[in-house]
Each structure stands twice: as C-alpha cells, then as structure tokens.
Amino acid sequence: MKGGRFFLWQALLATFLWSISKIVIKFGLLLVSPYALTFAIQLMALVALLIYYFIRKPKLNWNKDSQWITVLVLIGVTGFVIAPLLAVVGLKYVTGTVAGLFAGLNSTLVMILAWLILREKPTILQVVGLAIAFAGASMFLSHELFGGALFGMLLILLAEISYALNTVLTRMLSKQPGDQAFTLALFGVTIGVLLLFPVGLLSGDLPKVFVMPNLSIVMLVGAIFAFGGLIWNVALDQLKAIEAAVLQNTMLVQIAILSMLFLREKIEFQHILGGATVLVGAYLVESKLIESKKHGA
C-alpha cells in the first residue's frame, strides 16, 4: 500500500510540474519565438536526461522488434514533436486557464483513441460522460469561442490529442518486460530534438534562446519535461489506469490556480461551472476503470 501511495504522489508531482511548465512557457513566449522555444526546451530536456544517464547509469531496454521500434518512433513524434510544438504555439494565443481546460479533457481523448486504435468499446455511461465533458468545455469557453483565441484553442486541442495518443502508445510499451521508462523518455526526446532543430533554425530566433533570461526559462522547462516525463512513465507502469487519469484531470484546477497567482488571470463563474462539469464528465468516462478496480482487475 505504501508503495502504491508513493507512485500516486510521484505521478501527482509530474502533473504539477507540467502545470508549472505551462505558466513558465507563457512568460517565455513574451521573449522568444514559440518555434525556437520548443526546440530549445527539448534540447535542454535531452541534456538533462543524458546527465542523469551518466550519473545513475540506468539500463536501456532496447528491443529489435520492428513493431516495438515503430511504436517508439511514434511516441517520439507525437509526444516530443507534434504535441509540444502545437502546445507552445497555441499558448501564445490562449490563457493558461484555457490550456488547463484542455488538459482536463485528456482522459476523454484517451478513451476515444483507445476505442479507435485498441477497439476498446466504451460503455453507455462513458459516452454520457464524454458528452457531459464536452458540454462543460463549451460552457467554459462560451465567452472565448468567437474571439481571436480560436486558432490557439484549435492548436491546444490538437496538442492534447497528440498527448493522448502518446499516452496510449506509452502504456503499450510500458507493459513490456523490464523498466521501459528511461528508454522511452531518452529516445522520445532525442527524436524530438532531431525533428525540431530545422523548425527552430528557420524561425531565426534561435540565438536569442541561449542568452539570459531566456536561457533560464528554457533550462527550467527542459528539466521539467525531462524529469516530469521520466517519473510519469515510471508511475504509469505501477498505477491503475483510473489513478493516472484522475491525476491528469487535476491539471485543470492546478493550472487555473497558477494562472490566477502568476499571470493575474481572472476566473469567472462560467470557468468554475464549466470546469466542474468537465471533471464530472471525465469521472464518468473513467467509470469502467473504477468498476474494474473494485473487482480487483
């Protein structure tokens, strides 16, 4: 039981670090191009993981199976190229609170992708939960849907879809024998650096990233991406799916509070009501997993 609590706290720490990263990125976007910023963050994440590797010497569990390698590459592309790039660019156009709302929809997106990819048919209660979650999202965004932030919201949504796909693929490989966490993190971020380098270079803003105070922002977010992803992957191998999903949902609340404190964003009544509705819908989406847990599955 104590071990289970440890992994719960570890996963909660990962979600809190990710919530902090969204706030820090908002400050970084005031100083540098989102494309250069995304590449630099992944580069710093790779440096952090390599330092960790040379100090702790974790085992790399490489598998020569072509299907395993294909899924690993997809994990890198979805979670370390497409998702962070769209998320960072999208954050330029939306508030941190709105970004938190989409983070709270992650479990519903995971359910949809698991249905499409893994053929896991949702229950009627889950479909109802899905409808409630999206109704809550519409309520939350009711004052912003027709503003200039619509483009940013679309990018953030696509980013969360990529993160959800990354979660499904990561769980597939995490169930393989041996500790896959560091292998997935290291090779994923390496793929991200290689593919994002030309994007950052073409932005023309890359030299500005490596001077203060920009460098401090990049180093902080890079470390969060590296170790947040690493400890999340370790926890994901030990937690029930319901536990991981519920912890991810807390990011909606975390980011809203952090946005109020550091970005001076106002939380209005429709944000509270819409956010609460999204959480209720997400809970119903996860109801099948809750029942499985009660029956010892």
Rosetta silent file (secondary structure, phi, psi, omega in degrees, C-alpha in Angstrom):
SEQUENCE: MKGGRFFLWQALLATFLWSISKIVIKFGLLLVSPYALTFAIQLMALVALLIYYFIRKPKLNWNKDSQWITVLVLIGVTGFVIAPLLAVVGLKYVTGTVAGLFAGLNSTLVMILAWLILREKPTILQVVGLAIAFAGASMFLSHELFGGALFGMLLILLAEISYALNTVLTRMLSKQPGDQAFTLALFGVTIGVLLLFPVGLLSGDLPKVFVMPNLSIVMLVGAIFAFGGLIWNVALDQLKAIEAAVLQNTMLVQIAILSMLFLREKIEFQHILGGATVLVGAYLVESKLIESKKHGA
SCORE:     score description
SCORE:     0.000 S_00000001
   1 L     0.000  -42.625  179.240    0.000    0.000    0.000 S_00000001
   2 H   -61.123  -40.027  178.676    2.811    2.353    0.887 S_00000001
   3 H   -62.270  -39.382  178.762    4.425    1.659   -2.488 S_00000001
   4 H   -64.101  -40.601  177.532    1.155    2.470   -4.236 S_00000001
   5 H   -62.693  -38.789  179.928    0.900    5.774   -2.346 S_00000001
   6 H   -59.955  -45.711 -178.876    4.456    6.627   -3.346 S_00000001
   7 H   -69.712  -30.336  175.051    3.681    6.215   -7.056 S_00000001
   8 H   -64.207  -47.175  178.204    0.479    8.252   -6.646 S_00000001
   9 H   -64.403  -36.313  179.243    2.456   11.141   -5.138 S_00000001
  10 H   -64.661  -44.601  179.168    5.117   10.717   -7.806 S_00000001
  11 H   -66.978  -37.534  177.641    2.547   10.946  -10.607 S_00000001
  12 H   -63.818  -38.544  176.540    0.882   13.940   -8.910 S_00000001
  13 H   -61.321  -40.905  179.234    4.276   15.665   -8.789 S_00000001
  14 H   -61.534  -44.514  179.997    4.661   15.065  -12.541 S_00000001
  15 H   -64.897  -36.959  179.654    1.282   16.682  -13.277 S_00000001
  16 H   -67.039  -39.917  176.952    2.162   19.648  -11.036 S_00000001
  17 H   -62.225  -42.038  178.505    5.480   20.114  -12.844 S_00000001
  18 H   -64.361  -38.300  178.052    3.669   20.082  -16.197 S_00000001
  19 H   -62.946  -44.081  177.465    1.185   22.649  -14.875 S_00000001
  20 H   -60.423  -40.404 -176.703    4.072   24.898  -13.790 S_00000001
  21 H   -60.451  -35.134  179.663    5.712   24.482  -17.207 S_00000001
  22 H   -65.386  -36.774  178.800    2.672   25.984  -18.962 S_00000001
  23 H   -69.569  -44.416 -179.337    2.922   29.110  -16.819 S_00000001
  24 H   -63.849  -39.812  178.913    6.692   29.434  -17.375 S_00000001
  25 H   -61.749  -38.529  177.494    6.227   28.945  -21.131 S_00000001
  26 H   -56.951  -39.811  176.866    3.721   31.832  -21.171 S_00000001
  27 H   -68.791  -39.977 -179.700    6.495   34.083  -19.813 S_00000001
  28 H   -62.845  -33.001 -178.701    8.986   32.656  -22.333 S_00000001
  29 L   -69.748  -15.818  175.234    6.671   33.465  -25.233 S_00000001
  30 L   -76.578  -14.903 -172.374    6.954   37.144  -24.366 S_00000001
  31 L  -113.820  -24.975 -171.499   10.679   36.958  -25.132 S_00000001
  32 L  -149.722  159.724  179.098   11.253   34.492  -27.964 S_00000001
  33 L   -60.487  140.471  179.051    9.590   32.706  -30.915 S_00000001
  34 H   -62.325  -29.217 -178.420    7.493   29.640  -29.964 S_00000001
  35 H   -72.724  -44.807  176.628    9.310   27.533  -32.584 S_00000001
  36 H   -66.287  -38.313 -179.487   12.776   28.314  -31.262 S_00000001
  37 H   -63.500  -42.863 -179.395   11.483   27.922  -27.703 S_00000001
  38 H   -62.915  -45.491  178.391   10.050   24.451  -28.383 S_00000001
  39 H   -62.090  -45.888 -177.183   13.304   23.181  -29.896 S_00000001
  40 H   -63.076  -37.291  178.416   15.416   24.664  -27.103 S_00000001
  41 H   -63.459  -44.867  179.340   13.196   23.086  -24.428 S_00000001
  42 H   -66.415  -36.159  177.969   13.553   19.645  -25.999 S_00000001
  43 H   -63.415  -44.878  178.805   17.306   20.154  -26.354 S_00000001
  44 H   -65.912  -35.302  176.890   17.616   21.021  -22.656 S_00000001
  45 H   -63.300  -41.088  177.978   15.441   18.025  -21.784 S_00000001
  46 H   -64.272  -43.516  178.044   17.836   15.792  -23.724 S_00000001
  47 H   -59.610  -44.029  179.923   20.859   17.324  -21.945 S_00000001
  48 H   -61.884  -42.729  179.844   19.168   16.745  -18.567 S_00000001
  49 H   -67.774  -37.245  178.202   18.430   13.091  -19.401 S_00000001
  50 H   -66.796  -39.458  175.917   21.999   12.488  -20.624 S_00000001
  51 H   -61.632  -44.024  177.822   23.402   13.948  -17.388 S_00000001
  52 H   -60.824  -40.673 -178.396   21.064   11.665  -15.448 S_00000001
  53 H   -63.491  -44.582 -177.258   22.183    8.696  -17.582 S_00000001
  54 H   -73.095  -23.288  178.466   25.891    9.248  -16.953 S_00000001
  55 H   -85.162  -48.211 -173.763   25.348    9.741  -13.216 S_00000001
  56 H   -95.167  -17.618 -179.775   22.832    6.958  -12.451 S_00000001
  57 L    53.695   51.507  177.878   23.620    4.531  -15.313 S_00000001
  58 L   -69.725  151.744 -177.940   20.026    3.311  -15.830 S_00000001
  59 L   -77.960  136.040  174.883   19.597    0.298  -18.085 S_00000001
  60 L   -94.510  119.306 -178.676   18.373    0.897  -21.626 S_00000001
  61 L   -95.819   83.175 -178.574   15.856   -1.775  -22.605 S_00000001
  62 L   -86.738  137.859  179.730   16.225   -1.807  -26.372 S_00000001
  63 L  -121.960  127.270 -176.912   14.050   -4.143  -28.421 S_00000001
  64 L   -83.252   -2.890  178.832   14.986   -5.028  -32.012 S_00000001
  65 L   -62.497  131.125 -174.519   11.425   -5.969  -32.906 S_00000001
  66 H   -63.278  -35.570  179.036   10.278   -3.763  -35.805 S_00000001
  67 H   -66.906  -40.502  178.685    6.832   -3.168  -34.296 S_00000001
  68 H   -61.817  -43.941 -179.709    8.402   -2.036  -30.990 S_00000001
  69 H   -64.980  -40.104  178.912   10.698    0.380  -32.842 S_00000001
  70 H   -61.064  -45.622  179.070    7.773    1.727  -34.883 S_00000001
  71 H   -64.953  -38.636  178.359    5.744    2.431  -31.741 S_00000001
  72 H   -60.804  -43.628  178.708    8.821    4.042  -30.121 S_00000001
  73 H   -64.031  -41.043  178.432    9.215    6.390  -33.099 S_00000001
  74 H   -64.107  -36.876  175.922    5.504    7.255  -32.943 S_00000001
  75 H   -61.137  -43.982  179.077    5.879    8.020  -29.222 S_00000001
  76 H   -63.445  -43.929 -176.859    8.717   10.397  -30.077 S_00000001
  77 H   -69.469  -44.451 -177.136    6.821   12.122  -32.888 S_00000001
  78 H   -73.567  -46.372 -172.634    3.514   12.504  -31.022 S_00000001
  79 H   -89.374  -18.596 -174.270    4.787   13.312  -27.529 S_00000001
  80 H  -124.242   -1.188  176.113    8.021   15.176  -28.267 S_00000001
  81 H  -124.340  -69.194 -173.925    7.435   16.894  -31.621 S_00000001
  82 H   -64.265  -53.342 -175.491    3.797   17.461  -32.561 S_00000001
  83 H   -60.963  -52.981 -178.719    2.276   17.859  -29.076 S_00000001
  84 H   -65.627  -35.055 -179.806    4.843   20.258  -27.549 S_00000001
  85 H   -64.706  -48.172  179.846    5.122   22.316  -30.747 S_00000001
  86 H   -66.625  -36.317 -179.290    1.368   22.804  -31.046 S_00000001
  87 H   -66.130  -44.253 -178.362    1.032   23.378  -27.289 S_00000001
  88 H   -68.363  -44.724  178.243    3.702   26.079  -27.167 S_00000001
  89 H   -63.522  -42.478  179.791    2.435   27.866  -30.293 S_00000001
  90 H   -62.366  -36.863  179.723   -1.146   27.576  -29.012 S_00000001
  91 H   -63.072  -19.578  177.868   -0.192   29.058  -25.630 S_00000001
  92 L   -67.788  -23.740 -173.185    0.792   32.231  -27.462 S_00000001
  93 L  -111.553  -10.196 -178.079   -2.879   32.814  -28.277 S_00000001
  94 L  -125.163  166.068  177.021   -4.773   31.487  -25.235 S_00000001
  95 L   -79.540  162.743  175.795   -4.725   31.984  -21.484 S_00000001
  96 H   -62.709  -34.371  179.805   -3.195   29.481  -19.107 S_00000001
  97 H   -62.278  -43.050  178.351   -6.697   28.784  -17.764 S_00000001
  98 H   -64.707  -41.109  177.503   -7.937   27.725  -21.200 S_00000001
  99 H   -60.571  -37.779  177.673   -4.892   25.483  -21.644 S_00000001
 100 H   -64.731  -36.914  176.813   -5.767   23.866  -18.307 S_00000001
 101 H   -58.529  -45.747 -179.715   -9.290   23.164  -19.526 S_00000001
 102 H   -68.914  -32.497  174.918   -7.979   21.194  -22.474 S_00000001
 103 H   -62.753  -34.909  178.543   -5.567   19.327  -20.199 S_00000001
 104 H   -69.388  -17.369  178.041   -8.618   18.277  -18.182 S_00000001
 105 L   -86.296    0.127 -172.194  -10.126   16.716  -21.329 S_00000001
 106 H   -57.088  -44.323 -175.893   -7.158   14.357  -21.705 S_00000001
 107 H   -64.947  -34.774  177.566   -8.854   11.269  -20.251 S_00000001
 108 H   -68.937  -36.378  177.127  -11.831   11.615  -22.587 S_00000001
 109 H   -68.101  -37.240  176.634   -9.481   11.906  -25.556 S_00000001
 110 H   -62.112  -41.419  179.403   -7.578    8.821  -24.362 S_00000001
 111 H   -61.173  -44.256 -179.907  -10.874    6.905  -24.233 S_00000001
 112 H   -61.849  -45.975 -178.759  -11.746    7.911  -27.806 S_00000001
 113 H   -68.462  -36.194  176.665   -8.324    6.903  -29.134 S_00000001
 114 H   -64.163  -34.252  177.301   -8.357    3.622  -27.195 S_00000001
 115 H   -67.973  -44.314 -177.181  -11.714    2.904  -28.839 S_00000001
 116 H   -74.284  -39.221 -173.837  -10.404    3.714  -32.324 S_00000001
 117 H   -92.405  -45.869 -175.458   -6.945    2.122  -32.009 S_00000001
 118 H   -98.090    0.428 -179.904   -7.340   -0.669  -29.457 S_00000001
 119 L    58.418   35.630  176.063  -11.014   -1.392  -30.209 S_00000001
 120 L   -88.067  101.542 -173.653  -11.943   -0.880  -26.546 S_00000001
 121 L   -70.892  127.141  179.514  -15.672   -0.242  -26.851 S_00000001
 122 L   -73.609  153.155  175.340  -16.935    2.435  -24.425 S_00000001
 123 L   -80.318  168.146  177.874  -19.940    1.805  -22.172 S_00000001
 124 H   -60.945  -39.826  179.931  -23.127    3.865  -22.391 S_00000001
 125 H   -62.886  -36.533  178.016  -22.119    5.631  -19.147 S_00000001
 126 H   -67.859  -38.900  177.657  -18.782    6.556  -20.684 S_00000001
 127 H   -63.770  -41.184  176.055  -20.488    8.003  -23.758 S_00000001
 128 H   -61.212  -44.233  178.097  -22.728   10.064  -21.451 S_00000001
 129 H   -60.385  -39.450  178.251  -19.614   11.198  -19.580 S_00000001
 130 H   -61.434  -44.423  179.850  -17.984   12.176  -22.859 S_00000001
 131 H   -64.217  -41.175  179.676  -20.999   14.302  -23.807 S_00000001
 132 H   -64.944  -42.928 -179.391  -21.036   15.961  -20.357 S_00000001
 133 H   -60.389  -43.946 -178.909  -17.286   16.695  -20.538 S_00000001
 134 H   -74.179  -28.645  173.698  -17.594   18.401  -23.910 S_00000001
 135 H   -66.067  -41.446  176.769  -20.698   20.292  -22.773 S_00000001
 136 H   -62.428  -38.662  178.508  -18.663   21.556  -19.812 S_00000001
 137 H   -64.626  -40.331  178.568  -15.864   22.568  -22.173 S_00000001
 138 H   -64.468  -39.480  177.718  -18.327   24.552  -24.315 S_00000001
 139 H   -63.697  -44.423 -179.225  -19.652   26.268  -21.179 S_00000001
 140 H   -59.797  -40.031 -173.566  -16.094   27.053  -20.042 S_00000001
 141 L   -96.497    9.694 -171.034  -15.191   28.561  -23.411 S_00000001
 142 L   -56.805  -31.769 -178.339  -18.529   30.304  -24.039 S_00000001
 143 L   -91.888   -0.255 -173.385  -17.031   33.824  -23.880 S_00000001
 144 L  -122.581   -9.300 -174.520  -13.961   32.977  -25.934 S_00000001
 145 L   -61.899  -27.965 -176.293  -15.129   30.813  -28.836 S_00000001
 146 L  -107.927   15.102  177.964  -15.612   33.773  -31.148 S_00000001
 147 L   -94.436 -175.109 -179.474  -12.530   35.718  -30.104 S_00000001
 148 L   -69.935   -7.825 -177.234   -9.063   35.804  -31.568 S_00000001
 149 L   -82.857   -1.881 -175.478   -8.115   32.863  -29.355 S_00000001
 150 H   -59.199  -41.746  178.939   -9.991   30.344  -31.534 S_00000001
 151 H   -61.844  -44.466  179.145   -6.843   29.484  -33.539 S_00000001
 152 H   -63.317  -39.480  179.144   -4.881   28.940  -30.333 S_00000001
 153 H   -64.310  -38.116  177.442   -7.619   26.727  -28.886 S_00000001
 154 H   -62.670  -42.458  178.816   -7.556   24.562  -32.003 S_00000001
 155 H   -64.731  -42.775  179.342   -3.788   24.124  -31.664 S_00000001
 156 H   -63.802  -39.701  178.245   -4.078   23.279  -27.951 S_00000001
 157 H   -62.635  -46.116  178.115   -6.802   20.726  -28.720 S_00000001
 158 H   -62.877  -35.293  177.013   -4.648   19.074  -31.398 S_00000001
 159 H   -63.515  -43.482 -179.525   -1.743   19.069  -28.925 S_00000001
 160 H   -67.827  -32.899  175.026   -3.873   17.279  -26.307 S_00000001
 161 H   -63.880  -41.330  177.909   -4.971   14.728  -28.925 S_00000001
 162 H   -65.464  -41.033  176.774   -1.286   14.070  -29.641 S_00000001
 163 H   -63.450  -39.348  179.033   -0.554   13.755  -25.910 S_00000001
 164 H   -64.703  -42.074  176.535   -3.482   11.329  -25.554 S_00000001
 165 H   -63.253  -40.263  177.292   -2.164    9.213  -28.438 S_00000001
 166 H   -60.966  -38.702  178.804    1.268    9.318  -26.818 S_00000001
 167 H   -63.366  -44.155  179.563   -0.284    8.046  -23.549 S_00000001
 168 H   -62.620  -45.424 -179.265   -1.932    5.087  -25.297 S_00000001
 169 H   -67.366  -39.185 -179.878    1.311    4.165  -27.102 S_00000001
 170 H   -64.482  -40.997  178.115    3.425    4.622  -23.963 S_00000001
 171 H   -63.687  -33.608  177.673    1.187    2.300  -21.956 S_00000001
 172 H   -60.957  -47.112 -177.671    1.577   -0.309  -24.702 S_00000001
 173 H   -80.282  -26.635 -179.228    5.374   -0.311  -24.375 S_00000001
 174 H   -66.138  -22.770 -179.471    5.426    0.231  -20.593 S_00000001
 175 L   -83.622   -2.814  175.972    3.854   -3.190  -20.146 S_00000001
 176 L   -69.508  155.854  179.355    6.831   -4.873  -21.824 S_00000001
 177 L   -58.728  143.017  178.694    9.235   -6.788  -19.520 S_00000001
 178 L    88.540  167.435 -179.639   11.787   -4.605  -17.723 S_00000001
 179 L   -82.069  110.986 -176.617   11.802   -0.918  -16.845 S_00000001
 180 L   -94.744   -7.895 -168.716   10.941    0.976  -20.040 S_00000001
 181 H   -57.467  -52.544 -175.746   10.610    4.456  -18.508 S_00000001
 182 H   -69.258  -38.085  178.678   14.083    5.847  -19.178 S_00000001
 183 H   -59.030  -46.822 -179.167   14.347    4.225  -22.606 S_00000001
 184 H   -64.764  -40.989 -179.671   11.053    5.788  -23.729 S_00000001
 185 H   -66.539  -46.924 -175.701   11.994    9.198  -22.326 S_00000001
 186 H   -66.018  -49.279 -177.382   15.523    9.271  -23.794 S_00000001
 187 H   -73.463  -30.994  176.824   14.696    8.068  -27.289 S_00000001
 188 H   -63.346  -48.627 -178.065   11.469   10.086  -27.405 S_00000001
 189 H   -70.828  -28.960  175.959   13.203   13.372  -26.601 S_00000001
 190 H   -64.294  -43.831  176.576   16.084   12.528  -28.985 S_00000001
 191 H   -61.256  -41.140  178.764   13.589   12.160  -31.826 S_00000001
 192 H   -60.001  -44.906 -179.429   12.037   15.459  -30.738 S_00000001
 193 H   -63.076  -45.651 -177.152   15.376   17.307  -30.864 S_00000001
 194 H   -63.141  -41.258 -176.381   16.288   15.935  -34.290 S_00000001
 195 H   -82.079  -26.171 -178.387   12.949   16.820  -35.893 S_00000001
 196 H   -88.341  -14.336 -178.240   12.504   20.198  -34.193 S_00000001
 197 H   -57.515  -49.678  179.185   16.006   21.507  -34.975 S_00000001
 198 H   -64.076  -30.446  178.207   15.171   22.715  -38.524 S_00000001
 199 H   -65.180  -46.826  178.877   11.953   24.287  -37.193 S_00000001
 200 H   -65.461  -38.717 -178.516   13.873   26.249  -34.569 S_00000001
 201 H   -65.673  -43.479 -178.174   16.612   27.176  -37.031 S_00000001
 202 H   -69.403  -19.972  179.496   14.198   28.506  -39.639 S_00000001
 203 L   -67.397  -23.298 -179.354   12.492   30.684  -37.022 S_00000001
 204 L    74.590    3.079 -175.331   15.628   32.851  -36.970 S_00000001
 205 L  -107.547    4.320 -171.935   15.182   33.332  -33.232 S_00000001
 206 H   -61.167  -42.464 -179.716   17.403   30.517  -32.019 S_00000001
 207 H   -59.366  -32.275 -178.582   20.415   32.632  -30.848 S_00000001
 208 H   -66.537  -23.990 -176.445   18.143   34.660  -28.552 S_00000001
 209 H   -66.360  -32.198 -170.834   17.124   31.495  -26.683 S_00000001
 210 L   -98.026   26.661  172.532   20.591   30.925  -25.230 S_00000001
 211 L  -123.371  153.281 -179.727   21.011   34.318  -23.515 S_00000001
 212 L   -72.723  145.284    3.460   19.634   35.348  -20.126 S_00000001
 213 L   -88.573    0.142 -177.795   16.841   35.488  -19.013 S_00000001
 214 H   -58.169  -40.430 -176.983   15.582   33.308  -21.875 S_00000001
 215 H   -62.605  -37.516 -179.987   18.087   30.563  -21.085 S_00000001
 216 H   -64.713  -37.630  177.260   16.872   30.228  -17.503 S_00000001
 217 H   -65.120  -45.822 -179.839   13.304   29.692  -18.751 S_00000001
 218 H   -62.491  -42.545 -179.420   14.443   27.096  -21.268 S_00000001
 219 H   -64.371  -41.453 -179.954   16.539   25.253  -18.671 S_00000001
 220 H   -64.870  -49.922 -178.491   13.669   25.151  -16.184 S_00000001
 221 H   -68.027  -37.018  176.881   11.061   23.895  -18.665 S_00000001
 222 H   -60.315  -43.102  178.300   13.570   21.474  -20.224 S_00000001
 223 H   -64.805  -39.246  177.897   14.268   19.949  -16.798 S_00000001
 224 H   -63.170  -45.855  179.544   10.520   19.689  -16.141 S_00000001
 225 H   -61.637  -40.881 -177.325    9.929   17.955  -19.473 S_00000001
 226 H   -67.568  -55.566 -172.594   12.814   15.548  -18.862 S_00000001
 227 H   -85.164  -27.793  174.027   12.141   14.517  -15.293 S_00000001
 228 H   -63.275  -47.107  178.054    8.388   15.064  -15.336 S_00000001
 229 H   -64.184  -37.285 -178.440    8.076   12.655  -18.256 S_00000001
 230 H   -66.396  -50.255 -177.972   10.502   10.212  -16.653 S_00000001
 231 H   -71.110  -26.671  175.542    8.764    9.975  -13.285 S_00000001
 232 H   -68.018  -43.537  179.094    5.369    9.865  -15.015 S_00000001
 233 H   -62.562  -38.480  177.798    6.445    6.883  -17.141 S_00000001
 234 H   -64.081  -45.701 -178.888    7.729    5.092  -14.018 S_00000001
 235 H   -67.028  -36.203 -177.559    4.458    5.763  -12.194 S_00000001
 236 H   -61.124  -29.232  179.667    2.377    4.798  -15.245 S_00000001
 237 L   -75.956  -17.255 -174.980    3.818    1.286  -15.071 S_00000001
 238 L  -110.122  -24.415 -174.870    2.668    0.919  -11.449 S_00000001
 239 L   -87.426  155.377  167.549   -0.631    2.795  -11.249 S_00000001
 240 L   -68.586  151.712 -179.495   -4.101    1.710  -12.224 S_00000001
 241 H   -58.582  -37.673 -179.534   -5.358    3.470  -15.345 S_00000001
 242 H   -63.219  -39.605 -178.941   -8.071    5.200  -13.278 S_00000001
 243 H   -64.088  -45.210  179.216   -5.473    6.617  -10.879 S_00000001
 244 H   -63.170  -42.200 -177.869   -3.353    8.041  -13.691 S_00000001
 245 H   -65.723  -44.030 -179.982   -6.387    9.538  -15.430 S_00000001
 246 H   -62.479  -41.202  179.272   -7.758   11.199  -12.283 S_00000001
 247 H   -63.759  -39.404  177.104   -4.353   12.728  -11.518 S_00000001
 248 H   -63.480  -35.729  179.778   -4.137   14.156  -15.034 S_00000001
 249 H   -63.436  -27.940 -179.194   -7.578   15.706  -14.587 S_00000001
 250 L   -64.781  -16.273  179.555   -6.296   17.691  -11.590 S_00000001
 251 H   -61.708  -28.294  177.978   -4.214   19.769  -14.019 S_00000001
 252 H   -58.455  -46.680 -179.208   -7.371   21.735  -14.883 S_00000001
 253 H   -72.605  -43.712 -178.434   -7.528   23.006  -11.287 S_00000001
 254 H   -57.158  -50.227 -176.000   -3.757   23.323  -10.868 S_00000001
 255 H   -67.696  -36.365  178.097   -3.286   25.473  -13.969 S_00000001
 256 H   -61.469  -44.755  179.952   -6.298   27.659  -13.145 S_00000001
 257 H   -66.176  -45.432  179.931   -4.863   28.443   -9.685 S_00000001
 258 H   -63.587  -36.013  178.722   -1.341   29.027  -11.013 S_00000001
 259 H   -66.255  -37.731  176.732   -2.723   31.293  -13.754 S_00000001
 260 H   -65.266  -42.275 -174.419   -4.525   33.399  -11.164 S_00000001
 261 H   -72.908  -43.608 -170.034   -1.425   33.679   -8.992 S_00000001
 262 H  -106.769  -27.512 -179.312    1.268   34.330  -11.593 S_00000001
 263 L  -104.406   -1.595  179.567   -0.491   35.508  -14.771 S_00000001
 264 L    57.725   35.046  178.018   -3.148   37.567  -12.995 S_00000001
 265 L   -83.690  143.345  179.957   -5.888   35.840  -14.984 S_00000001
 266 L   -91.393  132.546  175.506   -9.458   36.194  -13.736 S_00000001
 267 L   -99.517  116.026 -178.123  -11.507   33.071  -13.085 S_00000001
 268 L   -97.721  173.703 -174.608  -15.180   33.771  -13.785 S_00000001
 269 H   -60.167  -40.647 -178.078  -18.298   31.810  -12.830 S_00000001
 270 H   -67.695  -24.916  174.710  -18.583   30.039  -16.193 S_00000001
 271 H   -67.881  -44.315 -179.223  -14.984   28.830  -15.780 S_00000001
 272 H   -66.260  -48.103 -178.756  -15.784   27.269  -12.411 S_00000001
 273 H   -65.047  -45.118  179.856  -19.087   25.749  -13.555 S_00000001
 274 H   -65.717  -41.636  178.741  -17.670   24.543  -16.882 S_00000001
 275 H   -63.423  -41.924  178.106  -14.535   23.126  -15.262 S_00000001
 276 H   -63.618  -39.196  178.691  -16.573   21.257  -12.639 S_00000001
 277 H   -64.858  -40.227  176.866  -18.796   19.827  -15.408 S_00000001
 278 H   -60.514  -42.878 -179.378  -15.720   18.653  -17.337 S_00000001
 279 H   -65.173  -38.241  176.634  -14.428   16.881  -14.213 S_00000001
 280 H   -63.305  -45.906  178.739  -17.817   15.156  -13.700 S_00000001
 281 H   -61.871  -41.539  178.462  -17.813   14.011  -17.324 S_00000001
 282 H   -63.058  -38.485  178.639  -14.228   12.773  -17.035 S_00000001
 283 H   -61.859  -42.243  179.003  -15.165   10.824  -13.883 S_00000001
 284 H   -67.715  -36.498  176.538  -17.987    9.077  -15.756 S_00000001
 285 H   -58.869  -37.101 -177.270  -15.641    8.318  -18.664 S_00000001
 286 L   -87.321    3.965 -174.054  -13.362    6.581  -16.166 S_00000001
 287 H   -60.967  -35.242  179.154  -16.271    4.724  -14.505 S_00000001
 288 H   -63.366  -39.139  178.515  -15.493    1.480  -16.319 S_00000001
 289 H   -69.165  -34.500  178.329  -11.974    1.577  -14.923 S_00000001
 290 H   -63.197  -43.732  179.932  -13.360    2.297  -11.437 S_00000001
 291 H   -63.459  -40.247  179.018  -15.578   -0.795  -11.633 S_00000001
 292 H   -60.852  -40.445 -179.564  -12.600   -2.880  -12.806 S_00000001
 293 H   -64.856  -40.443 -179.679  -10.604   -1.672   -9.826 S_00000001
 294 H   -63.483  -32.714 -179.068  -13.404   -2.585   -7.394 S_00000001
 295 L   -90.784    8.955  175.273  -13.465   -6.111   -8.756 S_00000001
 296 L    79.078   18.073  179.812   -9.688   -6.428   -8.451 S_00000001
 297 L   -75.862    0.000    0.000   -8.938   -6.211  -12.165 S_00000001
